[in-house]
Amino acid sequence: MAPSHSTSGLRPDRFDRDGRDQLIDVRDLRAALPGIRRLRHWAHQALAVRPGESAVDIGSGSGSEVLTFADAVGADGTAVGVEPDPDLLAAAERRAHQAGSAARFLPGDAYNLPLSNDSFDVALCERVFQHLTAPQRAVGEIARVLRPGGRVVVMDSDWGTAIVHPGDRHVVRQVIETLISGTTDPFAGRRLPGLLTQAGLVIDDVGSHALVQEHSVGAGALVARVSAMAVARGSITEQQREQLLADLEAGARTGDIHLSVTIFAVLAHKPE
Ligand SMILES: C[S@@+](CC[C@H](N)C(=O)[O-])C[C@H]1O[C@@H](n2cnc3c(N)ncnc32)[C@H](O)[C@@H]1O
């Protein structure tokens, strides 16, 4: 589960809601892409899209998974991405055009899917729920647009599982707390089975994957930025931040470093 997007406009002293949501965005963890690819592979296997079916990716971002759906459904099927961000939507359309894909993209959001009732065989929603203030509405929309028997995979990170090693435990805890306080739902991953069940869907499987950042990336841009935010809000001192970054860089040199967050994926279906 994961593409790439610049957050360079973020500054620790401008820790507004949009910026924080972007910051939490796992797209920042570029080195975690192999882990995301493995979980996506699991998702596509679990969904087992067949030729002629209709599939939608909700919050489709750069559109990569819609292109995968388009290949799977073939000429007789339908592959659609729904995305509220016009820039991402345009990028996805360009990507589909360049690839000669039949993937289609619609502006819209998870709360009001621009799709008819009981119209889709398959739905995917990856790393969107952490941004949602009303996740119950979004699962209600998924349940609405799925055909009876339709399958869905929803996956999201759970920042309660974040590990930053090495580093002083108090400082690390404050940095993770800063990260957690900066996203709409940092614990989206653990809530997915309950949300889907409450929407009347039946859980078929739950998987997970820890996204572990490459050693070579060292402390990485995300820790550097979030620790600066922790300083800005008075949770740690600048000296503690510098020590943490130094510890991580030293760990990266010796291979004693671990930066990760776990993503949970839930497969469910709509009862016949
Ligand atoms: C981390 S990205 C994931 C993109 C894509 N699902 C992927 O895995 O590559 C989060 C996506 O959620 C989208 N998003 C945020 N709020 C949304 C909402 N209310 N409804 C639908 N998508 C939303 C963003 O525009 C962005 O494309």
The ligand as a Gaussian input file, in Angstrom:
#p B3LYP/6-31G(d) Opt

LIG

0 1
 C       -1.778000       7.752000       1.831000
 S       -2.675000       8.246000       0.446000
 C       -3.109000       6.668000      -0.186000
 C       -3.433000       6.723000      -1.639000
 C       -3.743000       5.368000      -2.243000
 N       -4.900000       4.761000      -1.606000
 C       -2.560000       4.462000      -2.151000
 O       -2.563000       3.587000      -1.300000
 O       -1.627000       4.652000      -2.903000
 C       -4.191000       8.836000       1.142000
 C       -5.267000       9.134000       0.116000
 O       -6.490000       9.366000       0.777000
 C       -7.148000      10.379000       0.060000
 N       -8.199000      10.924000       0.907000
 C       -8.084000      11.764000       1.957000
 N       -9.315000      12.049000       2.444000
 C      -10.208000      11.347000       1.697000
 C      -11.624000      11.214000       1.700000
 N      -12.394000      11.873000       2.579000
 N      -12.196000      10.416000       0.792000
 C      -11.443000       9.739000      -0.115000
 N      -10.099000       9.837000      -0.168000
 C       -9.492000      10.628000       0.734000
 C       -6.038000      11.343000      -0.278000
 O       -6.389000      12.269000      -1.253000
 C       -4.968000      10.356000      -0.730000
 O       -5.108000      10.006000      -2.070000

